[in-house]
Amino acid sequence: MPTTHPHAEVLHADALTALPTLTPESVDCVLTDPPYNSGGRTPTERARQSTRGKYVSGSARHTLADFAGDNRDQRSYSYWLALVLAECLRACVPGGSCLVFSDWRQLPATSDALQAAGWTWRGIIVWRKPLNRPLRNGFRRECEYVLWGSSGPLADRDQPVYLPGLLTGSQPRAGRRHVTEKPVNVMAELVEICPPGGTILDPFTGSGTTGVAAVHAGRSFLGIEVTDHYAEIANARVLHAMQQAPAGNTA
Ligand SMILES: C[S@@+](CC[C@H](N)C(=O)[O-])C[C@H]1O[C@@H](n2cnc3c(N)ncnc32)[C@H](O)[C@@H]1O
């Protein structure tokens, strides 16, 4: 088992520019949370609203910065995401996994993109958010989803893992850094799909939550983030996590 310190890096770039420069089969898994291109009741609302307006409830308005890449209609979203995920497949080892976040609205488009990119669809992990609002005369939208694919047959592991299909965690309230920031505890469960000592790729890094969870778990991390503000935050968070990680933490 490797005993080196995990390596972590965030590239400030567009995913479709940076991914083709990666060496084939140079990462062990992909874990990413793309801009959902969702929110709003109509396609026009989805394309015109700011990301803050779409994804932050009125009662929780705050001053977090908007992010790029969230105004595609559903067809262009599927097409664009398929291009990105195909590049991720090229960069991933055979047998490695790809985990992609989505919401209820974009679930079909995301599964199309995952499969069009060449990943074998393996299942869905449900992320339940305990802090959610009731919907008058309807069902709470209290879950988001993580689609799971693999590059061909799943690789076997020296020490098998048995991972949960339901994760629970709230987006941070105090000290939140990103409009759609994911909870570190949820990411911490997901990074376990990567073999110990392996490298996790996240082409939509945002504020770097995947990177923090990866480094805490002794995995190496390669992130890509196009929005200046968030690339800076992600770099600082990942650096901080590296400084805290004891050398040889590959558990
Ligand atoms: C849903 S957020 C990720 C949030 C992240 N999981 C977190 O916890 O902070 C998606 C991110 O992808 C970035 N993004 C959008 N288009 C991109 C592109 N073409 N290349 C790289 N990053 C992109 C956005 O700027 C945004 O920060």
Ligand as a Chemical Component Dictionary entry (heavy atoms), coordinates in Angstrom:
data_LIG
# 
_chem_comp.id                   LIG 
_chem_comp.type                 NON-POLYMER 
_chem_comp.pdbx_formal_charge   0 
_chem_comp.three_letter_code    LIG 
# 
loop_
_chem_comp_atom.comp_id 
_chem_comp_atom.atom_id 
_chem_comp_atom.alt_atom_id 
_chem_comp_atom.type_symbol 
_chem_comp_atom.charge 
_chem_comp_atom.model_Cartn_x 
_chem_comp_atom.model_Cartn_y 
_chem_comp_atom.model_Cartn_z 
_chem_comp_atom.pdbx_ordinal 
LIG C1  C1  C 0  -22.305 22.706 -8.895  1  
LIG S1  S1  S 1  -20.831 23.628 -8.810  2  
LIG C2  C2  C 0  -19.729 22.581 -7.884  3  
LIG C3  C3  C 0  -19.827 22.818 -6.391  4  
LIG C4  C4  C 0  -18.861 21.973 -5.600  5  
LIG N1  N1  N 0  -19.266 20.587 -5.569  6  
LIG C5  C5  C 0  -18.715 22.479 -4.178  7  
LIG O1  O1  O 0  -19.019 21.741 -3.214  8  
LIG O2  O2  O -1 -18.293 23.631 -4.017  9  
LIG C6  C6  C 0  -20.233 23.501 -10.448 10 
LIG C7  C7  C 0  -18.983 24.309 -10.738 11 
LIG O3  O3  O 0  -18.561 24.039 -12.091 12 
LIG C8  C8  C 0  -17.966 25.218 -12.601 13 
LIG N2  N2  N 0  -17.986 25.155 -14.067 14 
LIG C9  C9  C 0  -19.011 25.464 -14.891 15 
LIG N3  N3  N 0  -18.653 25.270 -16.167 16 
LIG C10 C10 C 0  -17.370 24.817 -16.161 17 
LIG C11 C11 C 0  -16.456 24.433 -17.168 18 
LIG N4  N4  N 0  -16.792 24.482 -18.458 19 
LIG N5  N5  N 0  -15.215 24.015 -16.808 20 
LIG C12 C12 C 0  -14.872 23.965 -15.484 21 
LIG N6  N6  N 0  -15.695 24.345 -14.478 22 
LIG C13 C13 C 0  -16.935 24.745 -14.805 23 
LIG C14 C14 C 0  -18.785 26.348 -12.031 24 
LIG O4  O4  O 0  -18.036 27.546 -12.006 25 
LIG C15 C15 C 0  -19.155 25.810 -10.632 26 
LIG O5  O5  O 0  -18.296 26.339 -9.647  27 
# 
loop_
_chem_comp_bond.comp_id 
_chem_comp_bond.atom_id_1 
_chem_comp_bond.atom_id_2 
_chem_comp_bond.value_order 
_chem_comp_bond.pdbx_ordinal 
LIG C1  S1  SING 1  
LIG S1  C2  SING 2  
LIG S1  C6  SING 3  
LIG C2  C3  SING 4  
LIG C3  C4  SING 5  
LIG C4  N1  SING 6  
LIG C4  C5  SING 7  
LIG C5  O1  DOUB 8  
LIG C5  O2  SING 9  
LIG C6  C7  SING 10 
LIG C7  O3  SING 11 
LIG C7  C15 SING 12 
LIG O3  C8  SING 13 
LIG C8  N2  SING 14 
LIG C8  C14 SING 15 
LIG N2  C9  SING 16 
LIG N2  C13 SING 17 
LIG C9  N3  DOUB 18 
LIG N3  C10 SING 19 
LIG C10 C11 SING 20 
LIG C10 C13 DOUB 21 
LIG C11 N4  SING 22 
LIG C11 N5  DOUB 23 
LIG N5  C12 SING 24 
LIG C12 N6  DOUB 25 
LIG N6  C13 SING 26 
LIG C14 O4  SING 27 
LIG C14 C15 SING 28 
LIG C15 O5  SING 29 
# 
